[in-house]
């Protein structure tokens, strides 16, 4: 993997996403917390499919596992699958309208949440209600915002 | 093919972390690496705290200082007899041939993060291996038991709260010494007490304190107050809910308990 231009932007945005992911939220919001890291990862997978993919997902995943105190591998597995799917779909995703993309993001984050839920059930701490799917909804609704911000960052710093 | 292999390796990692403790060392090391993320995420609450302590009017500060002085006086009054009572207690225990009472030292820690995962009741505190924190150490706040340390990194450690689904704490009723086990049910506001016979003397409002059985938690810290007792004649066991006394979702300043053996001489 040869280093492209502005690769640090990818790293910084993922770090910011990680901070947002552990930012304390009021109790009524915790089930709605969007999966920031997964969203940022999806964006870079679509924008730079030859540079950002499963390897980046693995690194981000391990960091998220440590931050969440989850089983080592829970987020790693989920994010790897999300990255795999987004890299596979990038040509179609780029042609989609904003809300069509948001729909796909809904599905991708939903898959992410399901995998996390499976692993948590192995551990015996899984959610007792389908509330754990809410982040898919909040992430899809916030997708236009994430897309706009990341796209302007990519253009401004000419990440390629 | 490579992808499948990668996913298999990650799946192996999950199993390794789930079944064996072999990854604990690695985790502690890697945890130290990701600590800065928690520091950054903590900045907003730190700022609001700073603003609360620095940008207040003189009169508010004076009022608070006055209130604290009064509170301090009352607390000091209450502890006056502590030394002699403690010595007496140790002597009596000696007469009864029971083990010496343990004295607890505490270290103030600050909460810097809360697990973002709503199914996991965990918090991160700003004391770690460097400050002598050890696995299984008890964490309390001003009102009661909060949880125990489950991961120690260099500068931080992760604490499992007593309300986590996977957590149980041995307790006894302060009023009559009946023992029970309080299990977390995944919500911050309640503990469940299972397998208490329907005829057991337990009422709403009973204070549950740590019993010290199991050797994990020090004896005598308040854990919860019984909030509901349902006795169904058809069931063998009563259904009991208790509300944690610690402010699990609000406390920012917490105490780590170091247990030290104490003798009668020291207490005098």
Interface residues (C-beta under 8 A of the other chain):
Chain A: X15 X18 X19 X20 X21 X22 X23 X24 X25 X27 X30 X31 X33 X54 X58 X61 X62 X63 X66 X67 X68 X69 X70 X71 X72 X73 X74 X76 X77 X80 X81 X84 X119 X120 X122 X123 X124 X125 X126 X127 X128 X131 X132
Chain B: X3 X6 X7 X10 X11 X13 X14 X16 X17 X18 X23 X26 X27 X30 X31 X33 X34 X37 X38 X40 X41 X44 X45 X113 X114 X115 X116 X117 X118 X119 X120 X122 X150 X151 X158 X164 X165 X166 X186 X188 X249
